[in-house]
């Protein structure tokens, strides 16, 4: 699957047929000696902590971006919690108040960023 100078093509093709296999799962070219290890490390099915099953090679991306149990920070209190709990927590947490340093009024945390425009 790579460009080879025409002069080397026959030797290269013989080498590839002897030493390289195409992975039946991802179609990557893998040395025959490493195929078993490739399949076990990349394509074995694993279960995430959210109970979703996937190939091992996809687990890190899933845990970082789509897992409902991935850790995230609350925008109001910086507490780390699971993504699927974030919305409920931020509704509660953003409804707390803090006094404005300029006008002294109690302001909802979820409105604190917008408050300086209407303050005073």
ZIQUI-V707716 format. One record per residue. RES is the residue in one small letter. OMEGA is omega in degrees with one decimal (none if undefined). Layout:
# ZIQUI-V707716
RES|OMEGA ; RES|OMEGA
This chain:
# ZIQUI-V707716
x|178.7 ; x|176.5 ; x|-178.2 ; x|174.9 ; x|-176.5 ; x|179.9 ; x|-177.4 ; x|-169.7 ; x|-176.3 ; x|179.0 ; x|179.6 ; x|-179.6 ; x|177.7 ; x|178.4 ; x|-178.8 ; x|-179.0 ; x|-179.9 ; x|-166.9 ; x|-172.8 ; x|174.1 ; x|174.1 ; x|179.9 ; x|-178.8 ; x|-178.6 ; x|-174.0 ; x|179.3 ; x|173.8 ; x|174.0 ; x|-174.9 ; x|173.0 ; x|-178.3 ; x|-178.7 ; x|-177.4 ; x|-176.1 ; x|-179.3 ; x|179.1 ; x|178.3 ; x|-178.3 ; x|-179.4 ; x|-177.2 ; x|-175.1 ; x|-169.1 ; x|177.7 ; x|179.4 ; x|176.6 ; x|178.7 ; x|177.4 ; x|177.8 ; x|176.4 ; x|177.2 ; x|175.4 ; x|179.7 ; x|-179.6 ; x|174.8 ; x|-179.6 ; x|-177.6 ; x|-179.1 ; x|-172.6 ; x|-177.2 ; x|178.2 ; x|178.3 ; x|-178.8 ; x|-177.4 ; x|-171.2 ; x|-174.7 ; x|-178.1 ; x|178.4 ; x|179.4 ; x|179.9 ; x|-178.7 ; x|176.3 ; x|179.8 ; x|172.8 ; x|-178.6 ; x|-177.2 ; x|-175.0 ; x|179.4 ; x|173.3 ; x|178.3 ; x|177.4 ; x|-178.9 ; x|-177.8 ; x|-177.6 ; x|176.9 ; x|-172.4 ; x|-175.2 ; x|180.0 ; x|180.0 ; x|-177.7 ; x|174.1 ; x|178.3 ; x|-173.8 ; x|-179.6 ; x|179.6 ; x|175.0 ; x|-178.9 ; x|172.1 ; x|178.6 ; x|176.5 ; x|179.7 ; x|-177.3 ; x|-174.3 ; x|177.9 ; x|179.5 ; x|173.1 ; x|-176.0 ; x|175.6 ; x|179.4 ; x|-179.7 ; x|178.4 ; x|-174.8 ; x|179.8 ; x|-179.1 ; x|-174.3 ; x|-178.3 ; x|179.1 ; x|-177.5 ; x|-176.4 ; x|172.1 ; x|none
